[in-house]
Amino acid sequence: GKDPQKCKHFIKIKGPLVSYLKDLLKLLSGITSDNILTVLLKHLHQMSVYVACFNSISKQALKKLISLWSNGEETVRVLAFLCILRITRNQQTLLLDLVLKAMYLMYVKNCKFVSPSTWPGINFMRRSLVEMFTLDLNASYHHVFLYIRQLAIHLRNAIVVQKVENRQAVYN
């Protein structure tokens, strides 16, 4: 695909496009019906090349999409992930670190409550998070190093100070 910002007529549609994308995000935030969310997410996926043209809109969209990726119904989660992936790829140097951190934190938050009903969602989150980490192995290395170091600290604390809270920190 061609970068829309490089088209000579982009400047003419920039204002209305920004308004449209902001309204689309407002609509996305106000909808609770999974069927309507599915339609909106499919549309957002098609519009993601335009979303990626605007940093503030990209960040707003990603925040909402990561929330849907972590809490939505299965189809909503998948579509939200596809949007996250496309927007992030279009602005990888600017957004990848932010997205990896936010997605990992949501993943950890959801892993605290594992049950047979939550397992498929957690499993999907794990697989899709791995896909995001493979976009840039150098950037991923820094994140993974931090998270493993954090786990090692929790593990050491659980061994040294044998309290239930310390063991729970390792499990989570």
Steps between C-alpha positions, in 0.01 A plus 500: 500500500574858433537751783185718484693804626712494184196541273468853367130531600548376857512855638145557370353205689718524811255712707185297424700177538620597849142588600369173359764289677441678833125440465564136411706460820228669708245265350726203569531605865125535547388170349444189711333272244748241371330492158535876451856494641586233244374716212683809633825309554488362146457855374778630726726225365439632147560857619813415702737631232336841553499465879876447485541842334412676826699428819238614751221307327724192476570509873132552585399216269765265638394567858141402419605208280729355768211518745274313255780250427520416868134505603279454196308208357711266282425658160544849647837397649625364168388806302647734762831315474501525119445876529777531762737306276426707189520839674820403680663371181422829326672701776729236645790720615264738678247259651649154548652558846180658627285219358721218630497644852124565506414157357735320739351681801147407388612141450648483851186660644282232335731215607422572865158339461543172312201268475369259236283782360784757481766258370419534124514881522830493690641250251399726209658799674823306552523392135414844362742669741777271375411606145540864601838428662623343174451830312832631633723263693737775620218705653348182641827398664495809723142433612554129558823564691315736736212257555731204569705715738180603678397134532844410639463770768157367598637145507794600720265680740273195514794277592659738753184629670261209495167680504184423308506843328851437365405160358187654349714764324699220333183315393358817349 
